Every structure is written in C-alpha cells, then in structure tokens.
Amino acid sequence: MSDDSKSNLPALSKQVTELVLAGSLSHAEQAFAEAADQFGDLAVVEVLNNIPPQVTALHMAGFDGGKMSLATLLVPPKAWADSLAFIAATWPDDQIEDDPERIAESLFAHIHGVVFSTDDEDRRNELLAAASATDHGSTAFAILFSMAPKEILEVAGEIISKGPYLTGQTTSDNDIVPLAIALAQASEDGWDRALFELFPEFRHSADLADAEYDDDPDAEPTILQRSTKELLYRLRKQVPSTRAAKTSRRSVGTNIFS
C-alpha cells in the first residue's frame, strides 16, 4: 500500500464510520468503492480493520447474498468475527419475539454471503475459524443450525463415520448443510462449539451422531434443543455494551450503542 493511501486511511475510516452511524449505507459503500479504485482493495481491508466492529456490523447488516458489499468481499476474518458480536443489536426487538425465523434467515444470508463470497478456500476457512472461535460466533452458527436440526444431526453422523473423508453428500439439499460441512472442515472445535450450543445436553459429537430426531411436533422430545428464538435472545445478551459509537437510530435494536 502506498504512503498516500496510508495517509488517507484515518480520514476514510472516520468518514465511513460517520456515514454508517447516520444510516447512509449507500454512501459508505460508495466511499469504499472510491477508495478501492484509487488505492486498491487493501485500503478497504485496512479501513475494515480500523473502524469499530459495531460499525462494521451495522454496515454489513444492510447487505446479504443478493446485495453484495465490498465489505462482504474484503472484510478480514478477525474484523468479521468481532462484528458478529454486535449484529444482534441491529434486530428489531419485536421481530425476535414475533418472527424469529425471518431473523435467522437474514443472519444466514449474511453469514453465507460472507463465507461463500470467495472461491479462496483458505480465506473461507479463516473466516469460519475466526467466527466460530468466539462465544457469539458459536451462538450465531447455532441459530442457523436451529433451522435444520435434523439435517445437522445427519451431518454430525457423517462427520463421525467418515472423518476427514467427508464428501459433503447428505440426503438433504438444505442450504444450511454446505455451510455446516464447511464449518466442520475449517474448525473441528468451532463445529463442536456450535453443535453443543444448539444441543446443550450433549458433550460428545459421537453421542449426537447416534441421536434420532423426531419430526412429530406432538411427540415428547428426545433431544434437548434450543429453539431459534431462544438462541436469538442468547446472542442479544452477548452483545457487548459500548460507548465508542453513539447513534440516534433508536429504532434499530436496543439502545446498545448508548
């Protein structure tokens, strides 16, 4: 990176932060694009390394797999992992209670969009390992897995039986399955943390591989599983409080930035 681009980074970081907190995500994205055109992608990477993670979370929450952001493509693994700690603060309070599946689907679009925005397997593994190494990241992945618990149990069985020879082939074409397999391949510890966040009674993957999921909603549950709503609230409680960035946008989540 040139000396000129380095000298502009503090001003660009301040500009992006102010735009995001003001709710002007399109202008923040334009600032990223102009920086990339003028100084190269590394300038955007450095800005994302330097702006507060709650700002990154606010910006990236406005984009998903259908609306790609430069931040989606270039966010460094640790910066993304840190930002996931704040993403629950962007959710409307009543939606967690009334429509948890919609929030989970939005979170899936975000995580899937970041992880699979690249064909670089090393970067993908770094993103998954960094995110799943944290408590909030484990909860975020568990939220996704809660939408397809039967499929996740099947993946757990495949991992136990095939180990490093896992092919990724299952009986389900659910979109969550490739992400679950990618996580397991990127970080065994991260996979286990997310798995046991969803199924808190189990402490060994082998036990889960032998578990059977009953589709009958009236049947007595044989597996203790946290619901999507419960996990959403767990992630909300894990949001760090901070006074580093204040915003008047009280309609976005709770007053987490005050």
C-alpha positions as CSV (number, residue, x, y, z in Angstrom):
1,M,0.0,0.0,0.0
2,S,1.4,3.4,-1.0
3,D,2.2,6.2,1.6
4,D,-0.6,8.3,0.0
5,S,-3.2,5.6,0.7
6,K,-1.9,5.1,4.3
7,S,-2.1,8.8,5.0
8,N,-5.8,8.8,3.8
9,L,-6.9,5.9,6.0
10,P,-7.7,7.8,9.2
11,A,-9.9,10.2,7.2
12,L,-11.6,7.4,5.3
13,S,-12.2,5.4,8.4
14,K,-13.8,8.4,10.1
15,Q,-15.9,9.2,7.0
16,V,-17.2,5.6,6.8
17,T,-18.0,5.4,10.5
18,E,-20.0,8.7,10.4
19,L,-21.9,7.6,7.3
20,V,-22.8,4.2,8.7
21,L,-23.9,5.7,12.0
22,A,-26.0,8.2,10.2
23,G,-27.7,5.4,8.3
24,S,-26.3,6.2,4.9
25,L,-25.0,2.8,4.0
26,S,-25.1,3.5,0.2
27,H,-22.7,6.5,0.7
28,A,-20.5,4.4,2.9
29,E,-20.3,1.8,0.2
30,Q,-19.5,4.4,-2.3
31,A,-16.7,5.6,-0.1
32,F,-15.3,2.0,0.0
33,A,-15.6,1.8,-3.8
34,E,-13.8,5.1,-4.4
35,A,-11.0,4.0,-2.0
36,A,-10.6,0.7,-3.8
37,D,-10.5,2.4,-7.2
38,Q,-8.0,5.0,-6.0
39,F,-5.8,3.0,-3.7
40,G,-6.7,-0.7,-4.2
41,D,-8.6,-3.3,-2.2
42,L,-6.0,-3.2,0.6
43,A,-7.2,0.3,1.5
44,V,-10.7,-1.1,2.2
45,V,-9.3,-4.0,4.1
46,E,-7.3,-1.6,6.4
47,V,-10.4,0.6,7.0
48,L,-12.4,-2.5,8.0
49,N,-9.5,-3.4,10.3
50,N,-9.7,0.0,11.9
51,I,-13.3,1.0,12.2
52,P,-15.2,-0.2,15.4
53,P,-16.7,-3.7,15.0
54,Q,-20.2,-2.3,15.8
55,V,-19.9,0.0,12.8
56,T,-18.9,-3.0,10.6
57,A,-21.9,-4.9,11.9
58,L,-24.3,-2.0,11.1
59,H,-22.9,-1.7,7.6
60,M,-22.8,-5.3,6.7
61,A,-26.3,-6.0,8.1
62,G,-27.7,-3.9,5.3
63,F,-26.3,-6.4,2.7
64,D,-26.8,-10.1,2.0
65,G,-26.0,-12.6,-0.7
66,G,-28.3,-10.7,-3.1
67,K,-26.8,-7.2,-2.4
68,M,-23.0,-7.7,-2.3
69,S,-20.9,-5.1,-0.5
70,L,-17.2,-4.6,-0.8
71,A,-17.1,-5.2,2.9
72,T,-18.6,-8.6,2.3
73,L,-15.9,-9.4,-0.2
74,L,-12.9,-7.9,1.7
75,V,-13.6,-8.0,5.4
76,P,-10.7,-9.5,7.3
77,P,-11.6,-12.7,9.2
78,K,-11.0,-11.2,12.7
79,A,-12.8,-8.0,11.9
80,W,-15.8,-10.0,10.7
81,A,-15.7,-12.3,13.8
82,D,-15.6,-9.2,16.0
83,S,-18.5,-7.6,14.2
84,L,-20.7,-10.7,14.7
85,A,-20.7,-9.8,18.4
86,F,-22.8,-6.7,17.5
87,I,-25.1,-8.0,14.8
88,A,-27.9,-8.8,17.2
89,A,-28.1,-5.2,18.1
90,T,-29.4,-4.4,14.6
91,W,-32.5,-6.6,15.0
92,P,-35.9,-5.0,15.9
93,D,-36.9,-6.1,19.4
94,D,-40.4,-7.2,18.4
95,Q,-39.2,-9.3,15.5
96,I,-37.2,-11.6,17.7
97,E,-40.4,-12.4,19.6
98,D,-42.8,-12.5,16.6
99,D,-40.8,-13.7,13.7
100,P,-37.5,-15.4,14.8
101,E,-37.3,-17.5,11.6
102,R,-37.1,-14.3,9.5
103,I,-34.2,-13.0,11.5
104,A,-32.5,-16.4,11.3
105,E,-32.9,-16.4,7.6
106,S,-31.4,-12.9,7.4
107,L,-28.5,-14.0,9.5
108,F,-28.0,-17.0,7.3
109,A,-27.9,-14.7,4.2
110,H,-25.3,-12.6,5.9
111,I,-23.0,-15.4,7.0
112,H,-23.4,-17.4,3.8
113,G,-22.8,-14.3,1.7
114,V,-19.5,-13.6,3.5
115,V,-18.2,-17.1,3.7
116,F,-19.1,-18.1,0.1
117,S,-18.3,-14.7,-1.5
118,T,-14.9,-16.1,-2.4
119,D,-13.6,-19.3,-4.1
120,D,-10.4,-18.9,-2.0
121,E,-10.7,-22.0,0.3
122,D,-8.0,-20.6,2.7
123,R,-9.9,-17.4,3.2
124,R,-13.2,-19.3,3.7
125,N,-11.6,-21.5,6.3
126,E,-10.1,-18.4,8.1
127,L,-13.4,-16.7,8.1
128,L,-15.2,-19.8,9.6
129,A,-12.5,-20.5,12.1
130,A,-12.3,-16.9,13.4
131,A,-16.1,-16.5,13.7
132,S,-16.6,-19.9,15.4
133,A,-13.8,-19.4,17.9
134,T,-15.9,-16.9,19.8
135,D,-18.9,-17.4,22.1
136,H,-21.1,-15.1,20.0
137,G,-20.0,-16.8,16.8
138,S,-20.9,-20.2,18.2
139,T,-24.3,-18.9,19.0
140,A,-24.7,-17.3,15.6
141,F,-23.9,-20.6,13.9
142,A,-26.3,-22.4,16.3
143,I,-29.1,-20.1,15.2
144,L,-28.6,-21.1,11.6
145,F,-28.4,-24.8,12.6
146,S,-31.6,-24.5,14.6
147,M,-33.5,-24.0,11.3
148,A,-32.5,-27.5,10.2
149,P,-31.8,-29.7,13.3
150,K,-32.5,-33.0,11.7
151,E,-30.1,-32.2,8.8
152,I,-27.4,-31.1,11.3
153,L,-27.7,-34.4,13.2
154,E,-27.2,-36.2,9.9
155,V,-24.1,-34.1,9.2
156,A,-22.8,-34.9,12.7
157,G,-23.2,-38.6,11.9
158,E,-21.4,-38.3,8.6
159,I,-18.5,-36.5,10.3
160,I,-18.2,-39.2,12.9
161,S,-18.4,-42.1,10.4
162,K,-16.3,-40.6,7.6
163,G,-14.0,-38.1,9.4
164,P,-11.5,-36.5,7.0
165,Y,-13.1,-38.4,4.1
166,L,-16.3,-36.5,4.5
167,T,-17.7,-35.9,1.0
168,G,-20.4,-33.4,1.8
169,Q,-23.1,-35.6,0.4
170,T,-26.2,-35.9,2.6
171,T,-29.8,-36.9,1.9
172,S,-30.8,-33.2,2.3
173,D,-30.4,-30.3,-0.2
174,N,-31.0,-27.8,2.6
175,D,-28.7,-24.7,2.0
176,I,-27.5,-24.9,5.6
177,V,-25.8,-28.3,5.0
178,P,-22.9,-27.0,2.9
179,L,-22.2,-24.2,5.4
180,A,-22.3,-26.8,8.3
181,I,-19.9,-29.1,6.4
182,A,-17.6,-26.1,5.6
183,L,-17.5,-25.1,9.2
184,A,-16.7,-28.7,10.3
185,Q,-13.9,-28.9,7.8
186,A,-12.5,-25.4,8.7
187,S,-12.6,-25.9,12.5
188,E,-13.4,-29.0,14.4
189,D,-13.5,-27.0,17.6
190,G,-15.8,-24.4,16.0
191,W,-18.1,-27.1,14.7
192,D,-18.4,-28.7,18.2
193,R,-19.0,-25.4,19.9
194,A,-21.9,-24.5,17.6
195,L,-23.3,-28.1,17.8
196,F,-23.3,-28.1,21.6
197,E,-24.8,-24.6,21.7
198,L,-27.8,-26.0,19.8
199,F,-27.9,-29.3,21.7
200,P,-26.7,-28.4,25.2
201,E,-27.2,-31.8,26.8
202,F,-24.6,-33.4,24.6
203,R,-20.9,-33.1,25.1
204,H,-19.6,-35.6,22.5
205,S,-20.2,-35.5,18.8
206,A,-20.4,-39.3,18.8
207,D,-23.5,-39.1,21.1
208,L,-25.2,-36.7,18.7
209,A,-24.4,-38.9,15.7
210,D,-26.4,-41.7,17.3
211,A,-29.3,-39.4,18.2
212,E,-32.6,-39.6,16.3
213,Y,-34.7,-36.5,15.5
214,D,-38.5,-36.9,15.7
215,D,-40.4,-34.8,13.2
216,D,-43.6,-35.2,15.1
217,P,-44.3,-31.9,16.8
218,D,-46.6,-33.6,19.3
219,A,-44.1,-36.3,20.3
220,E,-42.1,-36.0,23.5
221,P,-38.7,-34.5,22.6
222,T,-35.9,-37.0,23.0
223,I,-33.2,-34.4,22.3
224,L,-32.8,-31.1,24.3
225,Q,-32.6,-28.5,21.6
226,R,-32.5,-24.7,22.0
227,S,-35.1,-23.0,19.8
228,T,-34.3,-20.4,17.2
229,K,-35.9,-17.7,19.4
230,E,-34.0,-18.8,22.5
231,L,-30.7,-18.6,20.6
232,L,-31.6,-15.2,19.2
233,Y,-32.1,-13.9,22.7
234,R,-28.9,-15.6,23.8
235,L,-27.0,-13.8,21.1
236,R,-28.7,-10.5,22.0
237,K,-27.4,-10.9,25.6
238,Q,-23.9,-11.5,24.3
239,V,-23.8,-8.1,22.5
240,P,-21.1,-6.0,24.3
241,S,-22.1,-2.7,25.6
242,T,-20.1,0.2,24.3
243,R,-19.9,3.9,24.4
244,A,-17.4,4.0,21.5
245,A,-20.1,4.8,19.0
246,K,-23.4,6.6,19.6
247,T,-26.4,6.7,17.3
248,S,-29.8,8.3,17.4
249,R,-31.3,5.4,15.5
250,R,-33.2,4.1,18.5
251,S,-35.4,2.0,16.3
252,V,-32.6,-0.3,15.4
253,G,-32.4,-3.0,18.1
254,T,-32.0,-1.8,21.6
255,N,-30.1,1.2,22.9
256,I,-26.9,-0.9,22.6
257,F,-24.8,2.0,21.4
258,S,-25.8,4.4,24.2
